[in-house]
Amino acid sequence: MFRHTHPYPPFNLGKATKLIVGTLPPPRFTIGKYNPCDVNFSYGSIDGQLWTILNSIFNVGLVFETTQKAIEQRQALLINNNIGIFDIVASAKRDKIDASDLGMQEVEFRDLISVLEKYPKLDTLLFTGGNSKNRPEYFFRKVAKASGFVVNVIHDQVPRIHSFQLPISKRIIHTICLTAPSGAANRAVGSLKAYKEMKVSFPHKNSIDLRIEQYPPYFTQQKSDWLPNRSN
């Protein structure tokens, strides 16, 4: 059985107000074998779409190559925009060496709640996947249940918004469940009302365009600009 460990530590926790929360990069990143145009950094798989989406949103001219320049560009984007990365999975075991979320077994988590308590600027979690099995929000719900706190619904349509109160500091943290930035999620994207409406008005647009339209408020705006008034 392959032990799939996360090769990257959390990034930019001290300055960030929001955290991107995923699971694990593909197993090849654990063993240091990269495909052409992979970047040796979180979400660096050329098959993923997060950096393509953020590159469009922030217009920073990211390069997609296995170089130090590519790493430093992504780090600068995160630092300059007060965004951190804290993938919730530390390690998992796999019978088959692939990137399937469902293939993860005996999952070990990083201590997200302690990190949120330690860094008072953090107030928003940006999940790169939903509440289906072994996706980021699914694992967060397991952590929340184990920690004994309640997750409240603020907005129940994609992108879904929830809130919870930290047990010690009593700060309110909000979570955003974004449409996953992966090719594997494209089938689910096709069923979204927003995607169908976009295709009617703009037939040339694709699933990446939907994400480019969905993501910006949560990455570029203050919480008060996107949070419904009825929220905590």
N, C-alpha and C positions, 0 to 999 in steps of 0.2 A: 504494500500500500504506500502511495506517495504522500509525503507530508508537505503540504502546500503552505509555506510560511510567507508572511508579508515582507518584502524586501526593503520597504521604505518606512522610516519613522514618520510620525505626524509632522506637519510643516506649518510654520508661522502661527503658532498658537497664541503667543503673547500679544501680538498686534491685531489679530483678526477679530472681527465682530461676527462673522459667519463662518461656518465650517461646511465644506463639502464632505459628505459621508457616503462612502461606498463599501465594498467588501474586500476583494483581493484582485490584484492584476493577474493576467494569465500565468500559468505555471512556468512558462519559459523565462519570466522575469525573476522567479525565485532561483533558478539555476544559472542566470546570467547569459542566456542565449536569446539573441534578439533577431527579429525579422528586419528586412530592409525598411528603413524609415521609422522603426520603433524609436521612442525616446526613453532613455533610462531614468524615468521619473514616474511618479504616480499618474495613472491614466494614460501612460505613454504608448499603449498598443496602437499601431497604425489601423487596426480594425475598429477601434473605438472612435467616438465622435465628440467627446467633451472638449478637447482642445480646438477642434475645428469650429465648434459652436462659440467658444469663448473668443477665439481669434476673430470671428465675425463681429461679435458684440463689442469688443474693445478695440478692434482694428489696429493690432500691434504687429502684424507681419511675422507671426510665428513660423519658424522653419520646422519641417517634419523630417528629422534625420537623427541618427544615433551619434550626437555630438554634445560636447559641453555647452556650446552656444545654445542649443535647443533647451537644455535643462535650465540654464540661467535665464533665458527668456520667460519660461513658465514661472520660475520662482519670482522674477521681477513683477510679472503680471499679478500674482497673488499678493505680494507684499504691497504693491502700489494701490491695491483695491481692498485691502483689509480682509482678505479671504484666506482661510486656512484649510488644511486637509487633515481629516482624521478618519481614516477607514476603520470601521468598527470591528473587522475580523483580524485577529492576530495570526491565526493559523487554522488549518483544517486538514483532514485526511481525504484522499481520493483513491478509489479503485482504478479509475481511468484518468490518465493525465490529460485533462482538457480544462477549458475555462467555464464549464457549465456550473451555474449556481446550484442546481439541484444535485450535482455530484459531490458537494461538500458534506463531509461527515465529521462528527466529533469536533465541532467548531469551538474554538477558544476566542473569547472576545477581549478587545482592549477596553480599558476602564473609562468609558466615555463620561460617565456621571462625575467622576473625580476630576476629570479635565475641565468640565464645565464649572465645577465649584472653584477650581484653582484660578481660572482666568476670567475675571469679572466682566471683561469687554464682550465676551461671547454671548450672543443672544439668539442666534438663528442656526438651525441645522438644515442643510440642503441635501436631501436624500437623492442619490442618483438611481433610484429604483423604488418600486412600491412595496406593498404588503403581501405579495405572493411569496411562496415559500423560498427562503434563503436569499431574499432581496434585502437591501439595506434597512428599509422601514420595518420589515418583518423581524429582523434581528433586533432592531431598536425596541420593538414592542416586547420582545422576550426580556430584554434588559430592564425595561420599565416595569414589567410585571414582577420580576425578581426583586427590584428595588422598592416595590410597594407604592408607587405613585400613579396617579390617574392622568391619562392623556385625554385632553378635551378637544372636541371637534369644533373648528372655527369655520372651515369651508370644506364641503364634502365632494367637490368636483375637481378633476385634475386641472391644475396642480393643487392637490389637497393641502390644507393648512390645519395644523393642530398646535396645542400648547400644553405645557406641563410646568409644574413648580418644582424647583430643586429642593431636595429634602433638608439641606442645611442652611444655605443662604436665602432660601425662599424666593430667589429670582425666578421670573417667568421666562421660559425658553420657548420659542416658536419653531415649528418644523414645517418644511415645505417638501412635498413629495413630487419631484419633477418627473416628466416623462424620461425614462432611462436613455442615456446617450450611447446606445449600443445598437449594432445591427440586429441583434437578437430580439430587440424590442419593436422592430418595425412592423411586425404583424399586428401587435397590440395597438400601435399608433394608427394603423389603418382603420380601426374600429372606433376611434375617438370622434365625437361630434365635431370638435374643433377642426380636426383634420379634414373631415368630409366637407365642412363648410369652406375651408381654405381651398380645397381642390375645385369646388364649384366656381369660386370667384377667380382663382388663379391656377388653372390646370397644369401649368408648367412647374409649380412648386412641388417639393418632395418632403419626406419625413424630417430631414435635417432642417428645412425651412421652418417647419412647425416648432421645433425646439428653439431655433433662433428667435422666433417670435415669442415663445413662452418664457424663456429664461431671463431676459434682461431686467425686469423689475426686481427680481430677487438677488441679482448679482450687482446691480448698479444703483439702486435707489435705497433711501432710508426706509426703515420698517414702517414708519407712519404713512408712507406713500402707497403701500400695497396691503396693509393690514386692515381688514374690515373694522368698522367702528365698534361693533358689538363684542370684539375680542377682549380678553383679559388685559 
